[in-house]
């Protein structure tokens, strides 16, 4: 299965976008605590690599924060194949919420 890739432009610069993404992820973890359990999270410069359990399935991915965009890539299990479009929409809406001015 191909990964879900969502790229969102922003005008905040890398440092501010990174701050917003980190704060937004903490908020999302709290709001989706029943459905999302983060197993691994590793930040290196502006890149987050993660592994999490979502609805009992393991997903992996990365978030890259750049000067003018944030790119999220998530690999779902084949059992979650029917959730590609809803997951893509959720990633987009949560990302837009994090980067909103």
N, C-alpha and C positions, 0 to 999 in steps of 0.2 A: 504494500500500500504506500502511495506517495504521501509525504508529509503535508500537513496543512501549513501554508505560508501566508502570513498577513504582514504587510508593510504599511506603516502609518507615517505620513510626513508630520513634521513639527517645526516650529521656529524658535525653540527654547535654547538651543545650544546643547551640547552633550551633557555638561554637568547638571543643568537644571532638569533635563529630560530624565537623566539617571535618577536624580532625587525623586522625581514624580513617579517613575516606574517602581522604585523600591517601596515608596509609601503606598502606592496603589496595590502592589502585590501583597503587602501586609494586610491591607484592608480586605482584599479579595479572599485571602486565606481565612480571615475571620468570618466573612459573610458566607463562604462556601464550606465551612468546617465539616459539615456532615457528608459532603460529597467529595472533598478533596483532602488528601493527606500527603504532604510533601515529605518525601523520603530523603532526597538529596538536593542540595542547592549550593552551587559553587560560582561565585562571582570572580571574574578575572578581567580587570580593566572595565570595559563597558559591555562585557558578555556574561550572561547568566546561563549556566547549563543546569538542567534540573531533571529529576526523576520523581514522579508522583503517582499515587494511586487515585484514580478517578472512577467512581462507581465500581470499585473492586478490580479494576484493570490497571496495569502499569503503563504509563505514558512517559515519554522522554521528550526533551526539546531544548531549545535555546532561545534566548532573547538577546538581540544585539542592539545596543543603543549607540547611535551615531549623531553627528552634529545636526543633521536635518531630518532624520527618520529613525523609527524603531522597527526592527524586523523580528517577528516571532515565527518560530518553526516548531511544530509539534507533531510527533509521530504517534498515531493511535494504533492500538492493536487491531487485528483484522476483525475481531468480535465487535469492535466499536465502529466498523465501517459505515453503518447507517447513521452515525452521529457526526459525520464530517461536516455537513452544511451547518447544523446547529452549533457545532464547536467553533467553526470559522466565524459565524455571526457573533458568538459570545466573545471570542478573542478580540474581534474588531470593536465591539461596543465597549468592552472593558478597557481596551487600549485607548480608545478615544476619550473615555471618561478620565483616565489617568493623565492624558496629555492636554485636556481641555484648559483653555485660558481663563 
